[in-house]
């Protein structure tokens, strides 16, 4: 695992600080990317912060 981390540019000190959850997030293949149209819709319908534009 340390070798895989090194190939990703993670130095040993950083590797040993990773939780198992963080390691799995880095090494587990993810699904397809969210299409831009769906991302824009999500941002419009579920904004992070309220602004004048979104109420």
C-alpha positions as CSV (number, residue, x, y, z in Angstrom):
1,X,0.0,0.0,0.0
2,X,2.8,2.4,0.8
3,X,4.2,1.8,-2.7
4,X,0.8,2.6,-4.3
5,X,0.7,5.8,-2.2
6,X,4.2,6.8,-3.4
7,X,3.0,6.3,-7.0
8,X,0.2,8.8,-6.3
9,X,2.7,11.3,-4.9
10,X,1.8,10.7,-1.2
11,X,4.9,10.8,1.0
12,X,5.2,8.2,3.8
13,X,4.4,10.8,6.5
14,X,1.1,11.7,4.8
15,X,0.4,8.0,4.1
16,X,0.6,7.0,7.8
17,X,-1.7,9.8,8.8
18,X,-4.5,8.6,6.4
19,X,-7.5,7.0,7.9
20,X,-8.8,3.8,6.3
21,X,-11.7,5.7,5.0
22,X,-9.4,8.3,3.3
23,X,-7.3,5.5,1.8
24,X,-10.3,3.8,0.4
25,X,-11.6,7.1,-1.1
26,X,-8.2,7.6,-2.8
27,X,-8.0,4.0,-4.2
28,X,-11.5,2.9,-4.9
29,X,-12.8,3.5,-8.4
30,X,-15.6,5.9,-8.5
31,X,-18.6,6.0,-10.8
32,X,-19.1,8.2,-13.8
33,X,-18.8,12.0,-13.3
34,X,-21.9,14.0,-12.8
35,X,-22.9,15.6,-16.1
36,X,-22.6,19.4,-16.2
37,X,-26.3,19.9,-16.8
38,X,-27.2,17.9,-13.7
39,X,-24.5,19.6,-11.6
40,X,-25.8,23.1,-12.6
41,X,-29.4,22.0,-11.7
42,X,-28.2,20.7,-8.3
43,X,-26.4,23.9,-7.6
44,X,-29.5,25.9,-8.5
45,X,-31.9,23.8,-6.5
46,X,-29.6,23.1,-3.5
47,X,-27.3,26.1,-3.0
48,X,-24.7,26.0,-0.2
49,X,-25.5,29.5,1.0
50,X,-28.4,31.9,0.8
51,X,-27.7,34.9,-1.4
52,X,-29.9,37.7,-2.8
53,X,-30.2,35.7,-6.0
54,X,-31.6,32.5,-4.3
55,X,-33.6,34.0,-1.5
